[in-house]
């Protein structure tokens, strides 16, 4: 006892004289996901857990298979929530080590084993939580199993025993829920295994403690990862005990227990309000006690943020919504899942964030360096389907420097994150490194004041074919047309894709100055707006610039997501300008005709803009205005369009390979749906194949004639027209016993209600001969470019 008193006195003296005892206690690291020994079917895995220290965790790293330590960005605090994407797993067994350091250099570590088995299914268990305590000998296990082809079988084992079958409906994604009985008192392990048709197997485990007599607690609301824009939250759930729950408490962020009034009973439903959430991550723990003082607990993590971040996820530029994509935020438990419109909402504190998007069957997508200073959104995110399910779905990593420097005294070779100002040009050098075996970087884009990508939507910008020229762009700069019109606070943005279509999008914020005198300006002239719907998904890595869309009477007009995953939708704007070019053009958009938001800034030489925003949607009216800006601003006129739905065409007669066809046939076809104010068709009959596929009847190429509903026999969704109805065929009747082919270009248009002479929208079903096609030439294959055509043979000519 005397020794203890002397030691205590010495410690007190050290504190009294300003000396703190040496810190020799290492941080404690715990891994909550994935379970130790888990099997995954991609070469990347998200590791979640916590690192805690009695003073502060100052640094976190991870190691893969004993390799070099990789730094993880964290803020120094007593407890750090960890969410780390670890890529580059080797086929077979891997060991991941998480390390946490404090200011004194003490190190704590935790390890987990992960097996990477390409092509095998993956399994995740969502209920119960790892380490859950139950007071009965049974538990319900829920989760999901996925496979690139099909999960055909599901089993479970309790404590290493025999496999027990779980009934499922085979599929690429299988949600499961089943009961496991016979838990042993104390610790138990339930292993869930999924198999595919080849017998490949993946497993996940969850540990459960059966403590007879201790209460059980389940929190049903809020879910872990919920984000909130208020400092309070309602907590809902239930607690149960084999005798009676006598007391209920909660703790916020590990603080003191707060009493919750409950009616004593074997089953207790609870609902209470918790206030005082701090900005950022918060933990809520609910504790239930019985008469013997035995305790059961459940914990959820939520994020409070006073700012709102919304977004829309689509599968391509001008593509369709991606529903069911999981959105996670680096360094935070905040998460969301996109709805049927591809939309998500997060409530976060002000700060700079990196977001990841994942969905089975889809490539990975990331947005890095997004600055949130006020309510923001919706931001647009592209997440494509994975080109090869066997490759990694981890986006490329980026290294961006200032390259050769210059452009307003920017130092050479510096991290671009340090750039705050540029003048007349932007210097850069980008290296994009693909993740995983067999993968390589495909494309690198860079742009000022825009998200760069397909030239169709984002020219002028920098583009680099990394699959041909390598993943390092070398020293480059944006200048001239690529920076024209940009002045003041703006963004420099980098996008990179790998060959599996994984995408990373990084944003840098800076001030840009042109340093030239501004001219006086006048409003734009000849303003045109047209929405275009194609009955086909187009990747838009870089198709050619549109020419003219051909419309009734041979008139010409320069030309949300899309209505479905097999379609494409955008709006094209064009205009003229008289006199000296302005500094810039600003494109403004509104969905109500009165409240406009600027969506693009273009150089003074620009005369067209394509809007591929996922906010565009079939049937949703949208208004546009283009302003010229110089020493003053001149607002342009407002025009609107309502995008049309997708439709397809089926040729009916003559049917494919039909023989004995009349030499004066009637051609008929049907449409999948009737859209627009007017349907337009251009039929073609070709001499095939004897004489080199010549046009025998081509009304459009002969006289510019397009057939509309009024020119055809219409019955519901079916249309028909007699051969040579316009008298322009090269043969008055077809030759007997001769082979021909019949094909069709088909589109629908709608007119501006305020100006019936103006075509405001077009939907193109098929267009092999480029009658309507806005890209000028079909160069990407598929139904729009090739459509249907029917070969047929005439009879003896007697009919």
C-alpha distance (Angstrom), angle and dihedral (degrees) to the residues before:
residue distance angle dihedral
X1 . . .
X2 3.79 . .
X3 3.80 91.5 .
X4 3.79 90.2 52.6
X5 3.81 91.2 51.0
X6 3.79 92.1 48.6
X7 3.81 90.4 50.3
X8 3.79 91.7 48.8
X9 3.78 90.3 49.1
X10 3.78 92.1 50.6
X11 3.80 91.3 50.4
X12 3.79 89.8 50.1
X13 3.80 91.1 50.1
X14 3.79 90.9 51.1
X15 3.78 90.6 53.1
X16 3.81 91.5 44.3
X17 3.79 91.8 55.7
X18 3.84 93.6 46.0
X19 3.81 97.4 -98.3
X20 3.79 118.7 129.6
X21 3.81 118.4 -154.9
X22 3.80 112.3 -106.5
X23 3.81 115.0 -88.8
X24 3.80 106.7 -121.7
X25 3.82 99.9 155.5
X26 3.81 113.8 105.4
X27 3.80 122.2 -141.8
X28 3.81 117.8 -94.6
X29 3.82 116.2 -122.3
X30 3.80 122.5 -162.8
X31 3.83 127.8 -177.5
X32 3.82 117.9 -149.3
X33 3.81 100.0 171.5
X34 2.97 136.9 70.2
X35 3.78 104.6 22.1
X36 3.78 115.8 -115.6
X37 3.82 108.3 -90.4
X38 3.82 94.9 21.8
X39 3.82 119.2 158.5
X40 3.82 120.2 -137.5
X41 3.81 131.2 -174.3
X42 3.81 97.3 -146.1
X43 3.78 128.5 61.0
X44 3.79 92.7 -117.4
X45 3.79 132.0 67.9
X46 3.80 136.0 -177.6
X47 3.80 112.3 -126.8
X48 3.80 118.3 -158.8
X49 3.76 130.6 -174.4
X50 3.80 144.8 104.2
X51 3.79 138.6 -87.3
X52 3.81 117.6 -157.3
X53 3.80 134.8 -178.5
X54 3.80 131.9 177.7
X55 3.83 89.1 -122.5
X56 3.82 109.3 18.8
X57 3.79 141.6 -47.5
X58 3.81 104.2 -124.9
X59 3.80 103.3 174.8
X60 3.81 137.4 22.1
X61 3.80 128.3 -169.1
X62 3.77 137.8 167.8
X63 3.80 134.0 -150.1
X64 3.78 128.9 -156.2
X65 3.79 115.5 -148.1
X66 3.80 92.6 -19.5
X67 3.80 93.7 -54.2
X68 3.82 127.7 138.5
X69 3.78 118.2 -48.9
X70 3.81 112.8 -98.8
X71 3.79 115.1 -150.4
X72 3.81 120.2 -123.8
X73 3.82 118.3 -156.0
X74 3.82 109.9 -118.7
X75 3.80 137.4 154.8
X76 3.81 115.5 -121.1
X77 3.81 109.4 -102.6
X78 3.78 140.5 130.1
X79 3.80 94.1 -97.5
X80 3.79 124.3 26.0
X81 3.81 123.1 -166.6
X82 3.81 108.6 -138.9
X83 3.81 126.2 -148.0
X84 3.81 109.2 163.7
X85 3.81 127.7 172.3
X86 3.80 106.9 -146.3
X87 3.80 114.4 -167.2
X88 3.78 134.3 177.8
X89 3.82 98.0 58.2
X90 3.78 113.4 175.8
X91 3.77 119.3 -125.3
X92 3.78 106.7 -93.0
X93 3.81 125.6 13.2
X94 3.81 122.3 5.0
X95 3.80 133.7 -180.0
X96 3.81 119.9 -147.2
X97 3.81 117.5 -165.3
X98 3.81 122.2 -163.9
X99 3.81 115.9 -158.5
X100 3.80 127.9 -167.5
X101 3.83 125.7 -171.0
X102 3.78 133.2 -166.5
X103 3.81 128.4 -151.2
X104 3.81 91.1 -88.9
X105 3.80 91.2 56.8
X106 3.80 94.9 -108.5
X107 3.77 110.7 152.9
X108 3.79 130.6 -149.9
X109 3.80 123.8 -175.5
X110 3.78 143.1 -172.8
X111 3.79 129.0 -169.5
X112 3.77 135.8 -156.9
X113 3.77 133.4 -177.3
X114 3.80 121.1 -131.2
X115 3.79 126.4 -177.4
X116 3.82 117.2 -148.6
X117 3.80 109.9 -154.1
X118 3.85 110.4 171.6
X119 3.76 113.6 -138.3
X120 3.79 93.7 12.6
X121 3.81 119.3 121.8
X122 3.78 120.7 -98.5
X123 3.80 125.1 -132.9
X124 3.80 130.5 -160.4
X125 3.81 126.2 -177.3
X126 3.80 115.1 -149.8
X127 3.82 99.2 174.2
X128 2.98 134.5 75.5
X129 3.79 104.4 26.9
X130 3.79 115.7 -118.1
X131 3.81 109.0 -88.4
X132 3.80 93.7 17.0
X133 3.81 116.3 164.5
X134 3.81 118.4 -137.8
X135 3.78 129.4 -176.6
X136 3.80 97.7 -151.3
X137 3.80 129.7 63.5
X138 3.81 93.7 -113.4
X139 3.79 136.9 64.0
X140 3.83 138.2 -175.9
X141 3.81 114.5 -122.8
X142 3.82 119.2 -157.6
X143 3.78 133.5 176.8
X144 3.79 146.8 108.4
X145 3.80 136.0 -83.9
X146 3.81 121.4 -163.1
X147 3.79 136.8 -177.2
X148 3.80 134.7 -179.5
X149 3.82 87.4 -120.7
X150 3.81 114.0 12.8
X151 3.80 140.6 -37.9
X152 3.81 103.0 -131.6
X153 3.81 103.1 174.5
X154 3.82 138.9 23.6
X155 3.81 128.3 -166.8
X156 3.78 139.7 167.8
X157 3.79 135.7 -153.4
X158 3.79 127.6 -159.3
X159 3.79 115.4 -144.7
X160 3.80 93.0 -19.6
X161 3.80 94.7 -52.9
X162 3.79 128.8 136.5
X163 3.81 119.5 -48.0
X164 3.80 114.4 -99.9
X165 3.81 119.6 -157.0
X166 3.80 120.6 -117.3
X167 3.84 113.9 -156.0
X168 3.83 111.4 -123.1
X169 3.78 140.8 161.5
X170 3.84 104.7 -117.6
X171 3.79 114.5 -116.5
X172 3.79 145.9 130.1
X173 3.83 88.9 -91.9
X174 3.81 120.1 31.8
X175 3.80 121.7 -175.9
X176 3.79 109.8 -158.6
X177 3.78 137.1 -167.6
X178 3.81 124.7 171.2
X179 3.79 140.7 150.9
X180 3.79 124.7 -110.0
X181 3.79 117.7 -161.1
X182 3.78 134.0 -177.6
X183 3.80 98.6 57.2
X184 3.79 113.4 178.3
X185 3.78 118.0 -125.5
X186 3.79 107.5 -93.6
X187 3.81 124.7 13.1
X188 3.82 122.1 6.9
X189 3.80 134.1 178.7
X190 3.81 123.2 -150.0
X191 3.82 114.7 -164.0
X192 3.82 119.0 -162.7
X193 3.82 116.8 -163.0
X194 3.81 128.8 -168.7
X195 3.81 125.6 -163.0
X196 3.79 133.0 -164.7
X197 3.81 129.5 -150.7
X198 3.83 90.8 -86.4
X199 3.79 91.4 54.8
X200 3.81 93.3 -109.2
X201 3.77 109.8 153.3
X202 3.78 137.6 -155.2
X203 3.79 128.5 -179.2
X204 3.78 142.1 -166.4
X205 3.78 129.4 -167.6
X206 3.76 136.5 -153.2
X207 3.80 126.8 -169.3
X208 3.81 119.6 -139.2
X209 3.77 130.2 -177.1
X210 3.80 117.6 -145.5
X211 3.78 108.1 -155.1
X212 3.80 109.6 172.8
X213 3.74 111.2 -139.2
X214 3.82 96.8 16.9
X215 3.82 114.6 116.1
X216 3.80 120.9 -110.7
X217 3.81 123.3 -137.0
X218 3.81 130.1 -160.8
X219 3.83 123.3 -177.1
X220 3.81 110.7 -154.6
X221 3.80 96.8 175.3
X222 3.00 132.9 70.0
X223 3.79 103.7 25.7
X224 3.79 119.0 -138.5
X225 3.80 109.7 -88.7
X226 3.82 94.7 28.9
X227 3.81 112.8 150.1
X228 3.81 120.7 -146.1
X229 3.80 135.1 -167.4
X230 3.80 94.2 -154.1
X231 3.80 134.8 62.5
X232 3.79 94.0 -119.6
X233 3.78 135.4 63.6
X234 3.81 136.9 -175.1
X235 3.80 114.0 -123.2
X236 3.80 116.1 -153.5
X237 3.79 129.9 -179.8
X238 3.77 146.4 100.4
X239 3.79 140.0 -95.6
X240 3.79 127.2 -157.8
X241 3.80 138.4 -171.8
X242 3.81 134.9 180.0
X243 3.82 88.0 -121.7
X244 3.81 111.8 15.0
X245 3.79 141.8 -45.2
X246 3.79 103.6 -124.7
X247 3.81 102.6 174.8
X248 3.81 138.7 23.7
X249 3.81 128.6 -166.9
X250 3.78 138.8 167.4
X251 3.79 134.8 -151.4
X252 3.80 127.1 -154.2
X253 3.80 114.9 -150.2
X254 3.80 92.7 -17.6
X255 3.79 93.6 -55.8
X256 3.78 129.7 137.5
X257 3.80 118.6 -47.4
X258 3.81 113.9 -98.1
X259 3.80 118.9 -153.4
X260 3.81 120.4 -117.4
X261 3.79 117.0 -161.3
X262 3.82 112.6 -122.9
X263 3.78 137.8 165.7
X264 3.81 107.9 -113.8
X265 3.80 110.9 -110.3
X266 3.79 147.4 125.7
X267 3.82 89.8 -99.4
X268 3.80 119.7 33.9
X269 3.81 124.3 -174.1
X270 3.80 111.4 -158.2
X271 3.78 135.2 -167.0
X272 3.78 122.0 168.3
X273 3.79 140.6 150.1
X274 3.80 124.6 -111.4
X275 3.80 119.5 -163.1
X276 3.78 134.5 -178.3
X277 3.81 99.4 61.5
X278 3.78 111.4 172.2
X279 3.79 122.3 -133.9
X280 3.78 109.6 -85.8
X281 3.80 126.6 11.9
X282 3.82 122.7 7.3
X283 3.82 132.2 178.9
X284 3.81 122.9 -146.4
X285 3.81 118.7 -163.6
X286 3.81 123.1 -172.5
X287 3.83 117.1 -161.4
X288 3.81 126.8 -164.9
X289 3.83 124.5 -166.0
X290 3.79 133.7 -167.3
X291 3.81 129.6 -150.9
X292 3.82 91.2 -85.7
X293 3.80 91.7 54.6
X294 3.81 93.3 -109.1
X295 3.79 109.9 152.7
X296 3.80 136.0 -149.2
X297 3.82 124.9 -175.1
X298 3.80 143.8 -172.5
X299 3.81 128.3 -169.4
X300 3.81 135.8 -161.5
X301 3.81 131.5 -177.8
X302 3.82 122.5 -137.5
X303 3.80 133.9 175.8
X304 3.79 125.3 -135.8
X305 3.78 116.6 -155.7
X306 3.80 126.4 161.5
X307 3.83 91.4 -152.1
X308 3.81 127.9 76.0
X309 3.80 123.4 -135.5
X310 3.80 116.3 -172.8
X311 3.78 129.4 179.4
X312 3.79 146.1 174.2
X313 3.81 122.5 -138.8
X314 3.82 118.9 -154.1
X315 3.80 132.9 175.3
X316 3.82 95.5 -126.1
X317 3.76 141.5 -1.4
X318 3.83 101.2 -71.7
X319 3.81 86.4 7.8
X320 3.80 137.2 130.5
X321 3.80 129.9 -76.9
X322 3.82 120.0 -86.0
X323 3.80 108.3 -139.9
X324 3.80 122.9 -166.3
X325 3.80 97.2 27.7
X326 3.81 112.1 147.8
X327 3.81 114.1 -130.8
X328 3.80 118.1 -156.3
X329 3.80 131.2 178.8
X330 3.81 121.2 -138.6
X331 3.80 112.6 -112.7
X332 3.80 94.0 8.0
X333 3.81 136.9 83.7
X334 3.83 87.6 -133.1
X335 3.79 112.3 126.5
X336 3.79 142.3 156.4
X337 3.80 139.9 -179.7
X338 3.80 121.7 -132.5
X339 3.80 115.8 -114.0
X340 3.81 128.4 -135.2
X341 3.82 89.3 -73.9
X342 3.82 92.1 52.1
X343 3.82 89.2 -109.9
X344 3.81 128.2 141.9
X345 3.81 136.3 177.3
X346 3.81 129.1 -155.0
X347 3.81 128.3 -177.1
X348 3.79 109.8 -149.1
X349 3.80 141.4 158.8
X350 3.79 118.4 -105.4
X351 3.78 110.5 -77.6
X352 3.79 146.4 98.1
X353 3.78 115.5 -69.9
X354 3.78 142.7 -171.0
X355 3.81 117.0 -152.3
X356 3.81 129.9 -163.0
X357 3.81 126.6 -157.8
X358 3.81 122.9 -159.4
X359 3.80 136.3 172.6
X360 3.83 131.1 159.5
X361 3.80 110.3 -96.1
X362 3.80 92.7 18.5
X363 3.77 131.9 98.5
X364 3.78 117.9 -110.6
X365 3.79 120.2 -98.4
X366 3.81 130.9 -165.7
X367 3.79 136.3 -173.2
X368 3.81 111.7 -160.6
X369 3.79 131.6 -168.4
X370 3.82 96.8 14.2
X371 3.80 108.2 169.3
X372 3.82 116.1 -143.2
X373 3.81 112.1 -167.4
X374 3.82 99.2 140.8
X375 3.80 135.5 4.6
X376 3.80 104.9 -50.2
X377 3.76 136.7 -168.8
X378 2.78 169.6 -81.1
X379 3.79 90.3 -81.8
X380 3.80 115.7 -170.5
X381 3.81 119.2 -123.5
X382 3.81 126.5 -174.9
X383 3.81 117.1 -149.1
X384 3.80 113.6 172.3
X385 3.78 128.4 -164.3
X386 3.80 112.0 -93.8
X387 3.80 110.1 -95.7
X388 3.83 91.2 -149.8
X389 3.83 119.1 20.6
X390 3.81 88.8 -158.5
X391 3.81 93.1 64.5
X392 3.79 127.0 79.2
X393 3.79 118.6 -83.1
X394 3.80 94.2 -151.5
X395 3.84 113.0 116.8
X396 3.82 119.9 -120.1
X397 3.80 119.4 -88.4
X398 3.81 117.9 -121.0
X399 3.78 134.5 -141.4
X400 3.82 111.5 -172.1
X401 3.80 122.4 -179.1
X402 3.80 135.9 166.0
X403 3.80 92.3 -101.3
X404 3.80 111.8 -158.2
X405 3.82 92.2 -5.8
X406 3.80 125.0 -146.5
X407 3.83 121.3 111.6
X408 3.79 93.7 118.3
X409 3.81 103.3 -10.1
X410 3.81 95.6 -55.4
X411 3.80 108.8 164.6
X412 3.81 117.5 -118.3
X413 3.80 121.9 -110.4
X414 3.81 96.4 10.8
X415 3.80 126.2 138.8
X416 3.80 105.1 -89.6
X417 3.81 89.5 -134.9
X418 3.81 86.9 77.5
X419 3.83 94.5 58.6
X420 3.80 112.7 107.4
X421 3.81 101.5 160.4
X422 3.83 139.4 25.5
X423 3.79 133.8 177.0
X424 3.82 128.5 -149.8
X425 3.83 93.6 -22.1
X426 3.81 143.5 25.4
X427 3.85 118.8 -131.3
X428 3.80 119.2 -154.4
X429 3.77 147.9 154.3
X430 3.81 120.2 -158.3
X431 3.79 130.7 -165.0
X432 3.81 116.8 -174.7
X433 3.81 116.5 -169.3
X434 3.81 118.5 -160.6
X435 3.80 117.0 -139.0
X436 3.79 126.3 -129.1
X437 3.79 138.0 22.8
X438 3.80 116.3 -55.5
X439 3.80 93.2 15.1
X440 3.81 129.1 117.8
X441 3.79 138.5 177.8
X442 3.79 113.3 -94.0
X443 3.81 110.2 -178.8
X444 3.81 137.8 8.4
X445 3.80 122.7 -165.5
X446 3.81 132.5 -176.7
X447 3.79 129.5 -175.1
X448 3.79 142.6 166.6
X449 3.82 118.9 -126.9
X450 3.81 91.6 -3.4
X451 3.78 144.4 67.6
X452 3.82 101.6 -105.3
X453 3.78 123.8 -139.1
X454 3.79 135.6 109.0
X455 3.78 111.2 26.2
X456 3.81 88.1 -132.2
X457 3.80 89.5 70.5
X458 3.81 106.6 21.3
X459 3.81 111.7 32.2
X460 2.97 129.4 168.0
X461 3.81 95.5 53.2
X462 3.81 139.4 114.0
X463 3.81 117.0 -89.2
X464 3.81 128.2 -174.2
X465 3.83 126.2 -172.7
X466 3.80 96.9 -143.0
X467 3.81 93.8 176.7
X468 3.82 87.6 62.9
X469 3.81 104.3 29.1
X470 3.80 101.8 29.8
X471 3.82 133.9 -101.2
X472 3.85 95.2 -77.2
X473 3.81 115.8 80.1
X474 3.80 94.1 -164.2
X475 3.82 120.0 -142.9
X476 3.82 110.4 -25.0
X477 3.77 139.9 155.8
X478 3.78 140.5 -157.3
X479 3.79 111.1 -129.7
X480 3.79 142.6 138.1
X481 3.81 112.6 20.7
X482 3.82 91.2 4.3
X483 3.83 91.2 66.3
X484 3.81 100.2 27.3
X485 3.78 114.3 131.7
X486 3.81 95.9 14.0
X487 3.79 115.6 123.3
X488 3.81 131.8 156.4
X489 3.83 129.0 3.6
X490 3.80 110.4 5.2
X491 3.80 144.5 137.3
X492 3.79 136.3 -97.9
X493 3.81 106.8 -151.9
X494 3.81 133.2 -168.2
X495 3.82 126.6 -164.7
X496 3.81 126.1 -175.6
X497 3.81 132.9 -178.4
X498 3.79 130.2 -167.9
X499 3.81 125.4 -150.7
X500 3.82 90.4 -91.1
X501 3.84 88.5 57.3
X502 3.81 93.6 -111.7
X503 3.80 106.3 156.3
X504 3.80 136.1 -154.7
X505 3.81 123.2 -172.4
X506 3.82 118.6 -170.7
X507 3.81 125.2 -171.7
X508 3.82 128.3 -156.2
X509 3.81 123.5 -173.7
X510 3.81 122.9 -143.0
X511 3.81 144.9 142.0
X512 3.80 115.9 -104.5
X513 3.81 125.8 -161.1
X514 3.81 127.4 -166.0
X515 3.81 97.6 -169.0
X516 3.84 96.2 -153.9
X517 3.83 132.6 117.6
X518 3.81 116.0 -97.6
X519 3.84 121.4 -125.7
X520 3.79 127.3 -140.3
X521 3.80 112.2 -98.0
X522 3.80 142.7 -148.9
X523 3.83 130.1 -159.0
X524 3.79 120.4 -82.1
X525 3.81 119.0 -97.7
X526 3.82 135.5 -144.0
X527 3.80 91.5 24.0
X528 3.83 114.1 -171.8
X529 3.81 132.7 -179.1
X530 3.82 124.8 -170.6
X531 3.81 130.9 168.3
X532 3.81 115.4 -147.4
X533 3.82 126.4 -157.9
X534 3.82 120.6 -173.1
X535 3.81 121.7 -164.6
X536 3.79 88.7 -132.4
X537 3.80 139.2 62.1
X538 3.82 112.2 -112.0
X539 3.81 119.7 -164.8
X540 3.82 93.9 -144.7
X541 3.78 97.8 -153.3
X542 3.80 87.0 144.3
X543 3.82 122.3 -35.1
X544 3.81 119.0 170.1
X545 3.79 124.4 -83.1
X546 3.83 113.4 -84.5
X547 3.77 120.3 -104.0
X548 3.80 120.7 -166.0
X549 3.78 128.5 -37.9
X550 3.80 109.4 -132.9
X551 3.78 114.2 -133.8
X552 3.84 138.6 173.0
X553 3.80 117.2 -44.6
X554 3.82 88.6 17.5
X555 3.81 90.9 -79.1
X556 3.80 115.0 158.7
X557 3.77 133.9 -141.8
X558 3.79 127.9 173.9
X559 3.17 108.9 -116.8
X560 17.78 160.8 -83.5
X561 2.32 98.9 -166.8
X562 3.75 117.2 -55.1
X563 3.81 115.3 -76.3
X564 3.81 92.8 -107.9
X565 3.80 142.6 -0.1
X566 3.82 89.4 -95.4
X567 3.80 94.8 56.6
X568 3.80 142.4 65.2
X569 3.80 129.0 -142.4
X570 3.78 132.7 -174.6
X571 3.81 140.7 144.5
X572 3.79 121.5 -125.5
X573 3.80 123.0 -154.1
X574 3.81 125.9 -167.9
X575 3.79 134.0 175.3
X576 3.77 145.1 164.3
X577 3.79 131.2 -128.8
X578 3.81 133.9 -158.8
X579 3.79 124.9 -148.3
X580 3.80 131.5 6.6
X581 3.78 111.9 -5.8
X582 3.81 114.5 -101.8
X583 3.80 123.3 -121.8
X584 3.77 89.5 -101.4
X585 3.78 147.9 -24.1
X586 3.79 119.8 -121.8
X587 3.81 118.8 -152.9
X588 3.81 114.5 -149.0
X589 3.81 127.3 -168.9
X590 3.81 135.1 -168.9
X591 3.79 134.4 -178.7
X592 3.81 94.9 -161.6
X593 3.81 101.6 38.7
X594 3.80 94.5 -115.9
X595 3.82 111.0 55.8
X596 3.81 108.8 62.6
X597 3.81 128.3 -171.5
X598 3.80 124.7 -164.8
X599 3.81 109.6 -116.4
X600 3.82 102.7 172.2
X601 3.80 143.5 17.7
X602 3.81 115.6 -154.1
X603 3.78 135.5 -175.9
X604 3.80 120.6 -96.0
X605 3.82 91.9 -104.8
X606 3.82 93.4 58.6
X607 3.80 118.6 113.4
X608 3.81 102.1 170.0
X609 3.79 141.6 38.7
X610 3.81 133.0 -173.4
X611 3.81 118.4 -149.3
X612 3.82 112.7 -154.8
X613 3.81 96.8 166.8
X614 3.82 115.7 153.7
X615 3.81 86.2 -133.7
X616 3.79 87.9 75.9
X617 3.79 111.2 97.6
X618 3.79 139.8 173.4
X619 3.81 109.7 -89.0
X620 3.83 94.6 11.2
X621 3.80 111.1 120.0
X622 3.80 115.2 -134.9
X623 3.82 129.7 -170.6
X624 3.82 128.3 -152.0
X625 3.79 138.3 -166.3
X626 3.81 130.7 178.5
X627 3.82 117.6 -153.4
X628 3.80 125.5 -163.1
X629 3.82 112.6 -138.7
X630 3.80 128.4 -164.5
X631 3.79 127.6 119.5
X632 3.81 83.3 -21.5
X633 3.81 134.3 11.7
X634 3.81 125.9 -109.3
X635 3.80 115.1 -161.3
X636 3.79 116.0 -140.4
X637 3.81 129.9 -142.3
X638 3.81 121.3 -78.6
X639 3.82 121.6 -118.3
X640 3.80 128.8 175.2
X641 3.79 139.9 -157.6
X642 3.80 136.9 -172.1
X643 3.84 111.3 -148.9
X644 3.81 117.0 -126.6
X645 3.78 127.8 -130.3
X646 3.80 124.8 -105.7
X647 3.81 120.8 -97.3
X648 3.81 136.4 176.9
X649 3.82 135.9 -150.4
X650 3.82 131.6 -132.2
X651 3.83 119.9 -165.5
X652 3.82 111.1 -135.4
X653 3.81 110.0 176.7
X654 2.85 138.5 62.7
X655 3.80 82.5 26.9
X656 3.78 121.6 -138.9
X657 3.84 112.1 -70.2
X658 3.82 91.6 -1.9
X659 3.81 115.1 162.3
X660 3.79 131.7 -157.9
X661 3.81 92.2 39.9
X662 3.80 119.2 168.0
X663 3.80 117.0 -99.3
X664 3.82 85.7 -129.7
X665 3.81 98.0 44.6
X666 3.78 129.2 177.7
X667 3.80 113.3 -130.9
X668 3.80 119.3 -146.2
X669 3.80 137.8 178.4
X670 3.80 140.2 166.2
X671 3.81 134.1 -136.7
X672 3.80 125.4 -139.6
X673 3.82 90.9 -130.7
X674 3.79 136.9 -4.4
X675 3.81 109.4 -115.6
X676 3.80 135.4 170.0
X677 3.79 132.3 16.7
X678 3.79 94.6 -74.6
X679 3.80 135.8 20.6
X680 3.81 117.6 -144.8
X681 3.81 126.6 -161.0
X682 3.80 134.6 -178.5
X683 3.85 111.4 -165.9
X684 3.81 121.1 -160.2
X685 3.81 131.2 -166.2
X686 3.79 116.6 -168.3
X687 3.78 133.2 -169.5
X688 3.78 98.9 -116.8
X689 2.93 130.1 -141.7
X690 3.80 109.3 -33.3
X691 3.79 99.0 70.0
X692 3.78 104.5 32.5
X693 3.82 101.1 -83.0
X694 3.82 99.6 -71.5
X695 3.80 123.7 177.6
X696 3.80 110.6 -101.8
X697 3.81 95.5 172.2
X698 3.81 120.6 13.8
X699 3.82 110.0 150.1
X700 3.80 94.5 -178.3
X701 3.80 96.1 51.4
X702 3.82 91.7 41.7
X703 3.80 101.3 46.7
X704 3.83 107.7 -5.6
X705 3.81 89.1 -104.5
X706 3.81 120.2 161.2
X707 3.81 118.9 -175.3
X708 3.80 117.5 -131.9
X709 3.81 131.2 -176.7
X710 3.81 90.7 -82.9
X711 3.83 91.5 58.2
X712 3.81 96.5 48.9
X713 3.78 140.5 62.7
X714 3.80 103.4 -105.9
X715 3.80 126.8 -166.5
X716 3.80 112.8 170.9
X717 3.81 105.9 -59.5
X718 3.84 93.7 -14.6
X719 3.82 124.6 97.5
X720 3.81 131.0 -172.9
X721 3.80 138.9 -179.4
X722 3.81 133.0 -178.2
X723 3.78 119.4 -115.4
X724 3.84 111.8 -93.7
X725 3.81 92.0 10.0
X726 3.81 89.6 157.2
X727 3.82 95.4 43.9
X728 3.82 91.7 -122.6
X729 3.83 99.8 111.8
X730 3.80 118.1 120.8
X731 3.83 88.2 -129.7
X732 3.78 122.0 45.0
X733 3.79 87.5 -147.9
X734 3.78 131.4 8.4
X735 3.78 120.1 -101.1
X736 3.80 118.9 -100.1
X737 3.82 120.6 -105.0
X738 3.78 90.5 10.6
X739 3.82 132.5 134.6
X740 3.80 120.4 -123.6
X741 3.80 138.0 163.2
X742 3.81 130.0 -136.0
X743 3.80 124.1 -155.9
X744 3.77 137.6 159.7
X745 3.79 142.9 -148.1
X746 3.81 110.0 -147.3
X747 3.80 134.8 -174.4
X748 3.79 141.0 151.0
X749 3.81 127.0 -141.7
X750 3.79 137.3 -168.5
X751 3.79 129.1 -154.8
X752 3.80 132.5 -134.1
X753 3.84 106.9 -98.8
X754 3.82 89.1 -143.6
X755 3.82 93.3 47.8
X756 3.83 111.8 25.3
X757 3.80 90.8 -171.6
X758 3.83 91.6 64.7
X759 3.79 119.0 84.8
X760 3.82 105.3 -144.8
X761 3.83 102.7 174.5
X762 3.80 139.6 24.7
X763 3.82 132.2 -171.2
X764 3.82 115.9 -164.1
X765 3.80 119.9 -157.0
X766 3.81 100.8 175.5
X767 3.78 133.9 -14.5
X768 3.80 115.7 169.5
X769 3.83 92.4 162.4
X770 3.84 95.6 47.3
X771 3.78 96.2 -117.0
X772 3.80 94.4 144.6
X773 3.77 104.6 5.6
X774 3.84 112.9 131.0
X775 3.80 94.2 -154.2
X776 3.80 90.1 63.5
X777 3.78 92.7 -130.6
X778 3.79 131.5 36.6
X779 3.79 103.0 -122.5
X780 3.79 103.2 153.9
X781 3.83 104.5 63.5
X782 3.78 123.2 -136.5
X783 3.81 133.0 104.4
X784 3.81 98.2 -45.2
X785 3.79 93.0 53.5
X786 3.80 99.7 36.7
X787 3.79 104.5 20.2
X788 3.80 118.6 167.2
X789 3.78 127.7 -46.5
X790 3.78 128.0 177.7
X791 3.80 124.3 -147.5
X792 3.81 114.9 -151.6
X793 3.82 140.1 169.9
X794 3.80 124.2 -135.9
X795 3.78 123.7 -128.8
X796 3.79 129.9 -126.0
X797 3.80 93.9 -58.0
X798 3.80 96.4 -111.0
X799 3.80 91.9 118.2
